[in-house]
Amino acid sequence: MASLARDRPSCRARRARAGRGLLAANGLAVVASAVPATAAAPTPTVRITAFTLTQVNMEQQRVAPGGRASLCQAIPFTELAPHVRWSGGALRAVVSVSAPEHRSRPARRTLRATPRAGTRRVTFTPAALDDAAFPQGVYVVRVTIGGRTRATARLTLDRPVASTC
């Protein structure tokens, strides 16, 4: 009976012959699994699609990236909200806004989103930028993932053209 057991191939040997592994020199099967080269989660594609500026009277202006908006002293902006759009996986990114003529640290918010794609607004206030109001100038918004900048957009706030705003 002992000779019959030696003649029958083991499960490991059968798996090896079936292409699920390799048979080592000592008779043991080495099971190899296929792991893709990029086993880590894919980096999502990110872009800034628009800005929403909210005034004291709750009116909102939507501005395209690279666009301009006029400041008004009577009705100042209270919120600056870039719209971050992503696709290709769950998102964990840092959104930062650099204020004009402020060489100090930019305001940062961490954006965590689990759906595979979508758009989120990230809100910044003048207090987050260490100021009482949004000053005139160019605001730079950056989206970074893992320390690498993935998207950049600019918004220019300038003085009103007309005397009334």
C-alpha positions as a LaTeX table, in Angstrom:
\begin{tabular}{lrrr}
\hline
Residue & $x$ (\AA) & $y$ (\AA) & $z$ (\AA) \\
\hline
Met1 & 0.00 & 0.00 & 0.00 \\
Ala2 & 2.93 & 2.28 & 0.66 \\
Ser3 & 4.08 & 1.84 & $-2.93$ \\
Leu4 & 0.68 & 2.97 & $-4.24$ \\
Ala5 & 0.91 & 6.25 & $-2.32$ \\
Arg6 & 4.32 & 6.98 & $-3.85$ \\
Asp7 & 3.07 & 6.30 & $-7.36$ \\
Arg8 & 0.09 & 8.68 & $-7.05$ \\
Pro9 & 1.01 & 12.32 & $-7.71$ \\
Ser10 & 0.36 & 14.70 & $-4.86$ \\
Cys11 & $-2.03$ & 17.64 & $-5.03$ \\
Arg12 & 0.92 & 19.99 & $-5.35$ \\
Ala13 & 2.32 & 18.06 & $-8.27$ \\
Arg14 & $-1.08$ & 17.98 & $-9.98$ \\
Arg15 & $-1.46$ & 21.76 & $-9.53$ \\
Ala16 & 2.03 & 22.28 & $-10.88$ \\
Arg17 & 1.26 & 20.23 & $-13.96$ \\
Ala18 & $-2.02$ & 22.09 & $-14.45$ \\
Gly19 & $-0.08$ & 25.34 & $-14.85$ \\
Arg20 & $-0.79$ & 26.82 & $-11.42$ \\
Gly21 & 2.77 & 26.57 & $-10.22$ \\
Leu22 & 6.19 & 25.13 & $-10.83$ \\
Leu23 & 7.58 & 21.85 & $-9.53$ \\
Ala24 & 10.80 & 22.47 & $-7.60$ \\
Ala25 & 13.76 & 20.08 & $-7.65$ \\
Asn26 & 12.83 & 18.66 & $-4.24$ \\
Gly27 & 9.37 & 17.64 & $-5.49$ \\
Leu28 & 7.48 & 20.51 & $-3.83$ \\
Ala29 & 5.30 & 22.74 & $-5.92$ \\
Val30 & 6.01 & 26.44 & $-5.97$ \\
Val31 & 2.77 & 28.30 & $-6.50$ \\
Ala32 & 3.20 & 31.59 & $-8.32$ \\
Ser33 & 0.45 & 34.14 & $-8.43$ \\
Ala34 & 0.14 & 36.85 & $-11.04$ \\
Val35 & 0.40 & 40.29 & $-9.49$ \\
Pro36 & 0.24 & 43.28 & $-11.80$ \\
Ala37 & 3.25 & 45.58 & $-11.77$ \\
Thr38 & 1.09 & 48.46 & $-10.51$ \\
Ala39 & $-0.61$ & 46.75 & $-7.61$ \\
Ala40 & $-1.06$ & 50.07 & $-5.78$ \\
Ala41 & $-4.26$ & 52.05 & $-6.20$ \\
Pro42 & $-4.28$ & 54.12 & $-9.39$ \\
Thr43 & $-3.73$ & 57.86 & $-9.09$ \\
Pro44 & $-6.92$ & 59.68 & $-10.05$ \\
Thr45 & $-7.02$ & 62.28 & $-12.81$ \\
Val46 & $-7.72$ & 65.67 & $-11.22$ \\
Arg47 & $-8.62$ & 69.10 & $-12.58$ \\
Ile48 & $-10.13$ & 72.35 & $-11.34$ \\
Thr49 & $-13.25$ & 73.09 & $-13.37$ \\
Ala50 & $-14.56$ & 76.36 & $-11.90$ \\
Phe51 & $-14.60$ & 78.74 & $-8.95$ \\
Thr52 & $-17.65$ & 79.85 & $-6.99$ \\
Leu53 & $-17.39$ & 83.20 & $-5.21$ \\
Thr54 & $-20.03$ & 83.86 & $-2.56$ \\
Gln55 & $-20.80$ & 87.43 & $-1.52$ \\
Val56 & $-22.08$ & 88.71 & 1.83 \\
Asn57 & $-25.64$ & 88.85 & 0.44 \\
Met58 & $-25.33$ & 85.14 & $-0.53$ \\
Glu59 & $-25.18$ & 85.88 & $-4.25$ \\
Gln60 & $-22.81$ & 83.59 & $-6.08$ \\
Gln61 & $-20.60$ & 84.17 & $-9.08$ \\
Arg62 & $-19.20$ & 81.28 & $-11.05$ \\
Val63 & $-15.85$ & 81.93 & $-12.75$ \\
Ala64 & $-13.86$ & 79.68 & $-15.07$ \\
Pro65 & $-10.24$ & 78.81 & $-14.21$ \\
Gly66 & $-7.98$ & 81.62 & $-15.39$ \\
Gly67 & $-10.95$ & 84.02 & $-15.26$ \\
Arg68 & $-11.52$ & 87.36 & $-13.55$ \\
Ala69 & $-14.00$ & 88.63 & $-11.00$ \\
Ser70 & $-14.53$ & 92.20 & $-9.79$ \\
Leu71 & $-14.24$ & 93.06 & $-6.13$ \\
Cys72 & $-16.80$ & 95.33 & $-4.51$ \\
Gln73 & $-16.13$ & 97.09 & $-1.23$ \\
Ala74 & $-19.85$ & 97.37 & $-0.42$ \\
Ile75 & $-20.58$ & 93.67 & $-1.03$ \\
Pro76 & $-17.35$ & 91.72 & $-0.43$ \\
Phe77 & $-16.74$ & 88.06 & $-1.15$ \\
Thr78 & $-16.97$ & 85.80 & 1.89 \\
Glu79 & $-16.08$ & 82.44 & 0.30 \\
Leu80 & $-13.83$ & 81.22 & $-2.47$ \\
Ala81 & $-14.66$ & 77.65 & $-3.54$ \\
Pro82 & $-12.71$ & 75.88 & $-6.28$ \\
His83 & $-14.53$ & 72.93 & $-7.90$ \\
Val84 & $-12.25$ & 69.88 & $-7.96$ \\
Arg85 & $-13.22$ & 67.17 & $-10.45$ \\
Trp86 & $-11.59$ & 63.74 & $-10.44$ \\
Ser87 & $-11.94$ & 60.34 & $-12.07$ \\
Gly88 & $-10.15$ & 57.04 & $-11.90$ \\
Gly89 & $-10.33$ & 56.13 & $-8.23$ \\
Ala90 & $-10.89$ & 57.29 & $-4.68$ \\
Leu91 & $-9.35$ & 60.66 & $-3.97$ \\
Arg92 & $-7.24$ & 61.89 & $-1.08$ \\
Ala93 & $-5.74$ & 65.20 & $-2.04$ \\
Val94 & $-4.61$ & 68.48 & $-0.52$ \\
Val95 & $-6.17$ & 71.61 & $-2.02$ \\
Ser96 & $-4.24$ & 74.80 & $-1.29$ \\
Val97 & $-4.89$ & 78.46 & $-2.10$ \\
Ser98 & $-2.12$ & 81.05 & $-2.24$ \\
Ala99 & $-3.30$ & 84.62 & $-1.72$ \\
Pro100 & $-1.71$ & 87.48 & $-3.67$ \\
Glu101 & 1.13 & 89.39 & $-2.03$ \\
His102 & 1.07 & 86.96 & 0.91 \\
Arg103 & 4.29 & 85.00 & 0.91 \\
Ser104 & 3.25 & 83.10 & 4.02 \\
Arg105 & 1.84 & 79.59 & 4.00 \\
Pro106 & $-1.08$ & 78.94 & 1.67 \\
Ala107 & $-4.41$ & 77.86 & 3.14 \\
Arg108 & $-4.86$ & 74.07 & 2.89 \\
Arg109 & $-7.79$ & 71.68 & 3.02 \\
Thr110 & $-7.67$ & 67.88 & 2.76 \\
Leu111 & $-10.19$ & 66.44 & 0.34 \\
Arg112 & $-11.20$ & 62.81 & 0.85 \\
Ala113 & $-13.68$ & 61.28 & $-1.53$ \\
Thr114 & $-14.51$ & 57.60 & $-1.97$ \\
Pro115 & $-16.51$ & 57.47 & $-5.21$ \\
Arg116 & $-14.57$ & 56.63 & $-8.33$ \\
Ala117 & $-15.39$ & 59.99 & $-9.94$ \\
Gly118 & $-17.10$ & 63.24 & $-9.08$ \\
Thr119 & $-16.86$ & 66.95 & $-8.32$ \\
Arg120 & $-16.47$ & 68.60 & $-4.92$ \\
Arg121 & $-16.34$ & 72.21 & $-3.81$ \\
Val122 & $-13.63$ & 73.08 & $-1.31$ \\
Thr123 & $-14.44$ & 76.29 & 0.57 \\
Phe124 & $-11.91$ & 78.89 & 1.72 \\
Thr125 & $-12.67$ & 82.06 & 3.69 \\
Pro126 & $-10.59$ & 85.22 & 4.13 \\
Ala127 & $-9.84$ & 84.13 & 7.70 \\
Ala128 & $-8.22$ & 80.95 & 6.35 \\
Leu129 & $-5.87$ & 83.19 & 4.37 \\
Asp130 & $-5.08$ & 85.31 & 7.46 \\
Asp131 & $-6.93$ & 88.34 & 6.15 \\
Ala132 & $-10.13$ & 90.28 & 6.86 \\
Ala133 & $-11.22$ & 90.23 & 3.21 \\
Phe134 & $-10.04$ & 88.81 & $-0.09$ \\
Pro135 & $-7.46$ & 91.29 & $-1.43$ \\
Gln136 & $-7.15$ & 92.12 & $-5.10$ \\
Gly137 & $-4.69$ & 90.05 & $-7.09$ \\
Val138 & $-4.07$ & 86.57 & $-8.50$ \\
Tyr139 & $-5.04$ & 83.53 & $-6.43$ \\
Val140 & $-3.32$ & 80.24 & $-7.25$ \\
Val141 & $-5.09$ & 76.98 & $-6.39$ \\
Arg142 & $-3.12$ & 73.72 & $-6.38$ \\
Val143 & $-4.28$ & 70.14 & $-5.94$ \\
Thr144 & $-1.55$ & 67.79 & $-4.72$ \\
Ile145 & $-1.68$ & 64.02 & $-4.32$ \\
Gly146 & 1.18 & 62.30 & $-2.55$ \\
Gly147 & 3.29 & 65.46 & $-2.58$ \\
Arg148 & 3.00 & 65.95 & $-6.36$ \\
Thr149 & 1.02 & 68.79 & $-7.91$ \\
Arg150 & $-1.68$ & 67.31 & $-10.15$ \\
Ala151 & $-3.72$ & 70.42 & $-11.03$ \\
Thr152 & $-3.21$ & 74.19 & $-10.90$ \\
Ala153 & $-5.64$ & 77.03 & $-11.64$ \\
Arg154 & $-5.57$ & 80.80 & $-11.27$ \\
Leu155 & $-8.28$ & 83.31 & $-10.40$ \\
Thr156 & $-7.83$ & 87.07 & $-10.65$ \\
Leu157 & $-9.80$ & 89.39 & $-8.38$ \\
Asp158 & $-9.57$ & 93.01 & $-9.51$ \\
Arg159 & $-11.20$ & 96.35 & $-8.84$ \\
Pro160 & $-14.62$ & 96.99 & $-10.36$ \\
Val161 & $-14.65$ & 98.72 & $-13.74$ \\
Ala162 & $-17.68$ & 100.87 & $-12.89$ \\
Ser163 & $-18.01$ & 103.09 & $-9.83$ \\
Thr164 & $-20.95$ & 101.01 & $-8.57$ \\
Cys165 & $-20.72$ & 97.29 & $-8.14$ \\
\hline
\end{tabular}
